[in-house]
Amino acid sequence: MLYHLLLPLRDEFAIFNVVRYISFRTAAAVVTALILALLFGPRFIATLRRLSVGQNIREVGPQSHQVKAGTPTMGGLLILFAWLLPTLLWSNLTNPFVWIAVGVTVGFGAIGFVDDLLKVRRRRNLGLSARAKFLLQVAVAAVGGALLPSLPGGAFSPTLAFPFFKDLVVNLGLLYVPFVVFVLVGSSNAVNLTDGLDGLAIGAAGVAAGTYAVFCYVAGNKVVATYLQVPFVSGVGEVTIFCGALVGAAMGFLWFNAHPAEVFMGDVGSLALGGGIGIVAVIAKQEILLALVGGLFVVEALSVILQVASFKLRGKRIFRMAPLHHHFELSGWAEPKIIARFWILSFVFALIALSTLKLR
């Protein structure tokens, strides 16, 4: 909105010429999101307390987490507010990629909201059934996957590019929508599984968003994309602002979610974060690198898969408890130490992913 209001003023006031630059608007979105989160956070948390929207702790989880029972949850609503409002303020709203990214994020957030609401009402850590949640995620992801190839003028092709192989591009055709569903549902649930310690998921999500801000900017600039031999997607540069807003919202929410947390994001936050990061990876044609950019989320999800598979096949557990962060908790690591070390891992994964831009 601000983009459309301020850009026409550049003819009269030269200073407004900066509004046409994606880099400026991305920085503005970061700052705006951070300010919104910090400004509205205390009142929002107080409202959650007044409404008794408290977290219910799983009986099978670490006993040390029982002290967190009653901490306000559904803080993901604050993340979405601080994330999406700056996106709409600073983006070119005629860009379809922005609307698809926002729509998918809201869709996944809505699923999480219903799940959280049921948990709060039932006073148990049981919301939507696993089947219902999965089917709803598939539906939202399928809509997003179907919209992209149908954009006017062939603005987006249903292809999959492989890092390190500049000429290896596969047209997925009818398999494209199922592929997008796999990416988005996997990403959403991986972030959801990671959200088990104060600040862990939001910190890693902020790192992933910052990384994809770089990828979107590169993919949207034909000169840079050609030089670095990455797929050029006309218009995807605007999604950089979407990523920047998430970085700001993540920093703002972390102010309140850092250990000991004053508020939890709930599924409304974790599902939206995973879905939003996933759709950005798809739009930027960097889906394969999502496994590296979100390496921490992948490791956490794999720990659950391996734990379940091992117990069913061998009757033995690999970890003391899954996801992986609980294993280290039960091994005697303090929660802040686990969080800090996992954040370091997320930075390392991000740096490795960014380094691939020069290894093509």
C-alpha positions as CSV (number, residue, x, y, z in Angstrom):
1,M,0.0,0.0,0.0
2,L,2.8,2.4,0.9
3,Y,4.6,1.4,-2.2
4,H,1.7,2.5,-4.4
5,L,1.1,5.7,-2.4
6,L,4.8,6.9,-2.2
7,L,6.1,5.9,-5.6
8,P,4.1,8.4,-7.6
9,L,5.5,11.2,-5.4
10,R,9.1,10.6,-6.8
11,D,8.4,13.1,-9.6
12,E,7.9,15.9,-7.1
13,F,10.2,14.7,-4.3
14,A,13.3,12.9,-5.4
15,I,13.7,11.2,-2.0
16,F,10.8,8.9,-2.8
17,N,12.7,7.4,-5.7
18,V,14.2,4.9,-3.2
19,V,10.8,3.3,-2.9
20,R,11.3,1.6,-6.3
21,Y,14.2,-0.4,-5.0
22,I,13.5,-3.8,-3.6
23,S,16.4,-3.6,-1.2
24,F,15.1,-0.4,0.4
25,R,11.6,-1.8,0.8
26,T,12.9,-5.1,2.2
27,A,14.8,-3.1,4.9
28,A,11.7,-1.1,5.6
29,A,9.7,-4.2,5.9
30,V,12.2,-5.7,8.4
31,V,12.1,-2.6,10.6
32,T,8.3,-2.2,10.3
33,A,7.7,-5.8,11.3
34,L,10.1,-5.6,14.3
35,I,8.4,-2.4,15.5
36,L,4.9,-3.9,15.2
37,A,5.9,-7.0,17.1
38,L,7.6,-5.1,19.9
39,L,4.8,-2.5,20.1
40,F,1.8,-4.8,20.1
41,G,3.5,-7.8,21.8
42,P,2.9,-6.8,25.5
43,R,-0.8,-5.9,25.0
44,F,-1.3,-9.1,22.9
45,I,0.2,-11.3,25.6
46,A,-1.8,-9.6,28.3
47,T,-5.0,-10.3,26.2
48,L,-4.1,-14.0,25.9
49,R,-3.6,-14.2,29.7
50,R,-6.9,-12.5,30.3
51,L,-8.7,-14.9,28.0
52,S,-6.9,-17.9,29.7
53,V,-5.4,-19.0,26.4
54,G,-2.7,-21.2,28.0
55,Q,-0.4,-23.9,26.7
56,N,-1.3,-27.5,27.6
57,I,1.8,-29.6,28.0
58,R,1.9,-33.2,26.7
59,E,2.0,-35.8,29.5
60,V,4.6,-37.8,27.5
61,G,7.0,-34.8,27.1
62,P,9.9,-34.0,29.4
63,Q,8.7,-33.5,33.0
64,S,10.7,-30.2,33.1
65,H,8.2,-28.7,30.7
66,Q,5.3,-29.0,33.2
67,V,6.3,-25.6,34.6
68,K,5.5,-24.1,31.3
69,A,1.8,-25.1,31.5
70,G,-0.5,-22.1,31.3
71,T,2.0,-19.9,29.4
72,P,0.0,-18.0,26.8
73,T,-0.1,-19.7,23.4
74,M,-1.3,-18.9,19.9
75,G,1.4,-16.2,19.7
76,G,1.6,-17.1,16.1
77,L,-1.2,-14.6,15.5
78,L,1.3,-11.8,16.6
79,I,3.9,-13.3,14.1
80,L,1.3,-13.3,11.3
81,F,0.3,-9.7,12.0
82,A,3.8,-8.4,12.2
83,W,4.8,-10.4,9.1
84,L,2.0,-9.9,6.7
85,L,1.0,-6.3,7.3
86,P,4.5,-5.0,6.4
87,T,4.5,-7.3,3.4
88,L,1.3,-5.6,2.1
89,L,2.6,-2.2,3.0
90,W,5.9,-2.3,1.2
91,S,5.2,-4.8,-1.7
92,N,3.9,-4.2,-5.2
93,L,0.4,-5.5,-4.7
94,T,0.0,-6.2,-8.5
95,N,2.6,-9.0,-8.1
96,P,0.9,-12.4,-8.0
97,F,3.7,-14.1,-6.3
98,V,3.2,-11.9,-3.2
99,W,-0.4,-12.8,-3.0
100,I,0.2,-16.5,-3.4
101,A,2.9,-16.5,-0.7
102,V,0.5,-14.5,1.6
103,G,-2.4,-16.8,0.8
104,V,-0.6,-20.0,1.5
105,T,0.8,-18.6,4.7
106,V,-2.7,-17.6,5.9
107,G,-4.1,-20.9,4.8
108,F,-1.6,-22.9,6.9
109,G,-2.0,-20.4,9.8
110,A,-5.8,-20.9,9.7
111,I,-5.3,-24.7,10.1
112,G,-3.0,-24.1,13.1
113,F,-5.5,-21.6,14.5
114,V,-8.3,-24.2,14.5
115,D,-6.0,-26.8,16.0
116,D,-4.9,-24.4,18.8
117,L,-8.4,-23.3,19.5
118,L,-9.6,-26.9,20.0
119,K,-6.7,-27.5,22.3
120,V,-7.5,-24.5,24.4
121,R,-11.2,-25.3,24.6
122,R,-10.6,-29.0,25.5
123,R,-7.9,-28.1,28.0
124,R,-5.8,-30.9,26.5
125,N,-3.0,-31.1,24.0
126,L,-5.4,-32.6,21.5
127,G,-6.7,-30.5,18.6
128,L,-7.4,-31.6,15.1
129,S,-6.9,-35.2,14.3
130,A,-3.7,-36.0,12.5
131,R,-5.8,-37.1,9.4
132,A,-7.8,-33.9,9.3
133,K,-4.8,-31.7,9.8
134,F,-2.9,-33.5,7.0
135,L,-5.8,-33.3,4.6
136,L,-6.2,-29.6,5.2
137,Q,-2.5,-29.0,4.7
138,V,-2.6,-30.9,1.4
139,A,-5.6,-28.9,0.2
140,V,-3.9,-25.5,0.9
141,A,-0.6,-26.7,-0.6
142,A,-2.4,-28.1,-3.7
143,V,-4.2,-24.7,-4.3
144,G,-0.9,-22.9,-4.1
145,G,0.8,-25.4,-6.4
146,A,-2.0,-25.2,-8.9
147,L,-2.1,-21.4,-9.0
148,L,1.6,-20.9,-9.9
149,P,1.7,-22.6,-13.3
150,S,-1.6,-21.0,-14.2
151,L,-0.3,-17.5,-13.9
152,P,-1.0,-15.4,-17.1
153,G,1.6,-15.3,-19.8
154,G,3.4,-18.4,-18.6
155,A,5.1,-16.3,-15.9
156,F,5.9,-19.5,-14.0
157,S,6.8,-22.9,-15.3
158,P,6.3,-26.2,-13.5
159,T,10.0,-27.1,-13.6
160,L,12.5,-28.3,-11.0
161,A,16.0,-27.0,-11.1
162,F,19.0,-28.9,-9.6
163,P,21.8,-27.0,-7.8
164,F,25.3,-27.6,-9.2
165,F,23.8,-28.7,-12.6
166,K,23.0,-25.5,-14.5
167,D,21.5,-27.4,-17.5
168,L,19.5,-29.9,-15.5
169,V,16.0,-28.7,-15.4
170,V,13.1,-31.1,-15.3
171,N,9.5,-30.2,-16.3
172,L,7.4,-32.0,-13.8
173,G,4.1,-31.5,-15.7
174,L,1.2,-33.2,-13.9
175,L,3.5,-34.1,-11.1
176,Y,4.2,-30.5,-10.2
177,V,1.2,-30.0,-7.8
178,P,2.0,-33.3,-5.9
179,F,5.6,-32.1,-5.6
180,V,4.6,-28.7,-4.2
181,V,2.3,-30.5,-1.8
182,F,5.2,-32.6,-0.6
183,V,7.4,-29.6,-0.1
184,L,4.9,-27.4,1.7
185,V,3.4,-30.1,3.9
186,G,6.9,-31.4,4.8
187,S,8.2,-27.9,5.6
188,S,5.2,-27.0,7.7
189,N,5.3,-30.2,9.8
190,A,9.1,-30.0,10.2
191,V,8.8,-26.5,11.7
192,N,6.0,-27.7,13.9
193,L,8.1,-30.5,15.2
194,T,11.0,-28.1,15.9
195,D,8.8,-25.8,18.0
196,G,9.5,-27.5,21.3
197,L,11.9,-25.2,23.1
198,D,11.7,-21.4,23.9
199,G,12.7,-19.5,20.8
200,L,14.1,-22.5,18.9
201,A,11.8,-22.6,15.9
202,I,11.3,-18.8,15.5
203,G,15.1,-18.2,15.6
204,A,15.7,-20.9,12.9
205,A,12.8,-19.6,10.8
206,G,14.3,-16.1,10.9
207,V,17.6,-17.5,9.6
208,A,15.8,-19.4,6.8
209,A,13.8,-16.4,5.8
210,G,16.9,-14.2,5.6
211,T,18.5,-16.8,3.4
212,Y,15.6,-17.0,1.1
213,A,15.5,-13.3,0.9
214,V,18.8,-13.5,-0.8
215,F,17.7,-16.3,-3.1
216,C,14.5,-14.4,-4.1
217,Y,16.5,-11.2,-4.8
218,V,19.0,-13.1,-7.0
219,A,16.3,-15.1,-8.9
220,G,14.3,-11.9,-9.6
221,N,17.3,-10.0,-11.1
222,K,18.0,-11.2,-14.6
223,V,21.6,-10.0,-14.7
224,V,22.6,-11.5,-11.3
225,A,20.6,-14.7,-11.9
226,T,22.3,-15.2,-15.3
227,Y,25.8,-14.5,-13.8
228,L,25.2,-17.0,-10.9
229,Q,23.5,-19.5,-13.2
230,V,20.3,-19.8,-11.1
231,P,16.8,-19.9,-12.6
232,F,15.5,-16.4,-13.4
233,V,11.8,-15.9,-12.4
234,S,10.5,-12.5,-13.5
235,G,8.8,-10.7,-10.6
236,V,10.0,-13.0,-7.8
237,G,12.1,-10.2,-6.4
238,E,9.1,-8.8,-4.7
239,V,8.9,-11.9,-2.5
240,T,12.2,-10.7,-1.0
241,I,10.0,-8.2,1.0
242,F,7.9,-11.0,2.2
243,C,11.0,-12.8,3.5
244,G,12.4,-9.6,5.0
245,A,9.1,-9.0,6.9
246,L,9.4,-12.5,8.4
247,V,12.9,-11.7,9.6
248,G,11.7,-8.6,11.4
249,A,8.6,-10.4,12.8
250,A,10.9,-13.3,14.0
251,M,13.2,-10.9,15.8
252,G,10.2,-9.1,17.4
253,F,8.5,-12.3,18.5
254,L,11.8,-13.7,19.8
255,W,11.9,-10.8,22.2
256,F,9.0,-12.4,24.0
257,N,9.6,-16.0,23.1
258,A,13.2,-16.2,24.4
259,H,13.8,-18.4,27.4
260,P,11.9,-18.3,29.7
261,A,9.1,-17.7,27.2
262,E,6.4,-15.2,27.9
263,V,4.3,-16.6,25.0
264,F,4.4,-19.6,22.7
265,M,3.6,-19.5,19.0
266,G,1.4,-22.5,18.9
267,D,0.4,-24.3,15.7
268,V,-0.9,-21.2,14.2
269,G,2.6,-19.9,14.1
270,S,4.6,-23.0,13.4
271,L,2.4,-24.3,10.5
272,A,2.3,-20.8,9.0
273,L,6.1,-20.4,9.2
274,G,6.7,-23.8,7.6
275,G,4.1,-23.2,4.9
276,G,5.4,-19.6,4.2
277,I,9.0,-20.7,3.9
278,G,8.0,-23.7,1.8
279,I,6.1,-21.6,-0.8
280,V,9.0,-19.1,-1.0
281,A,11.3,-22.0,-1.8
282,V,8.9,-23.1,-4.6
283,I,8.5,-19.6,-6.0
284,A,12.2,-19.0,-6.1
285,K,12.9,-22.3,-7.8
286,Q,15.1,-23.4,-4.9
287,E,13.1,-26.2,-3.5
288,I,15.9,-28.7,-3.3
289,L,18.0,-26.3,-1.3
290,L,15.2,-26.0,1.3
291,A,16.5,-29.3,2.8
292,L,19.8,-27.3,3.4
293,V,18.4,-23.9,4.3
294,G,16.0,-25.5,6.7
295,G,18.5,-28.2,7.7
296,L,17.7,-27.9,11.4
297,F,14.0,-28.6,10.7
298,V,15.0,-31.6,8.5
299,V,17.2,-33.0,11.2
300,E,14.4,-32.6,13.8
301,A,11.8,-34.3,11.5
302,L,14.2,-37.1,10.6
303,S,14.8,-37.8,14.3
304,V,11.1,-38.4,14.7
305,I,10.8,-40.6,11.6
306,L,13.8,-42.7,12.6
307,Q,12.6,-43.0,16.2
308,V,9.2,-44.3,15.1
309,A,10.6,-46.6,12.5
310,S,13.2,-48.1,14.8
311,F,10.6,-48.7,17.6
312,K,8.1,-50.3,15.2
313,L,10.7,-52.5,13.4
314,R,13.1,-53.3,16.3
315,G,11.2,-52.5,19.4
316,K,14.1,-50.2,20.4
317,R,14.5,-46.4,20.5
318,I,17.4,-44.6,18.9
319,F,17.0,-41.4,21.0
320,R,16.0,-40.9,24.6
321,M,13.0,-38.9,23.2
322,A,12.2,-37.4,19.8
323,P,12.3,-34.7,18.3
324,L,16.0,-34.4,18.8
325,H,16.0,-31.4,21.1
326,H,14.2,-33.5,23.7
327,H,17.0,-36.1,23.5
328,F,19.6,-33.6,24.5
329,E,17.3,-32.3,27.3
330,L,17.1,-35.8,28.8
331,S,20.8,-36.1,28.3
332,G,21.3,-33.2,30.7
333,W,21.8,-30.3,28.5
334,A,20.2,-27.0,29.7
335,E,17.5,-25.6,27.5
336,P,19.3,-22.4,26.7
337,K,22.4,-24.3,25.6
338,I,20.4,-26.6,23.3
339,I,18.7,-23.5,21.7
340,A,22.0,-21.6,21.2
341,R,23.7,-24.6,19.7
342,F,20.8,-25.4,17.4
343,W,20.7,-21.8,16.2
344,I,24.4,-22.1,15.4
345,L,23.6,-25.2,13.3
346,S,20.9,-23.3,11.5
347,F,23.4,-20.5,10.7
348,V,25.9,-23.1,9.4
349,F,23.2,-24.7,7.2
350,A,22.2,-21.3,5.8
351,L,25.8,-20.3,5.0
352,I,26.4,-23.6,3.2
353,A,23.2,-23.0,1.2
354,L,24.3,-19.5,0.3
355,S,27.7,-20.7,-0.7
356,T,26.1,-22.8,-3.5
357,L,25.5,-19.6,-5.4
358,K,29.2,-19.6,-6.3
359,L,29.4,-23.4,-6.8
360,R,27.4,-23.7,-10.0
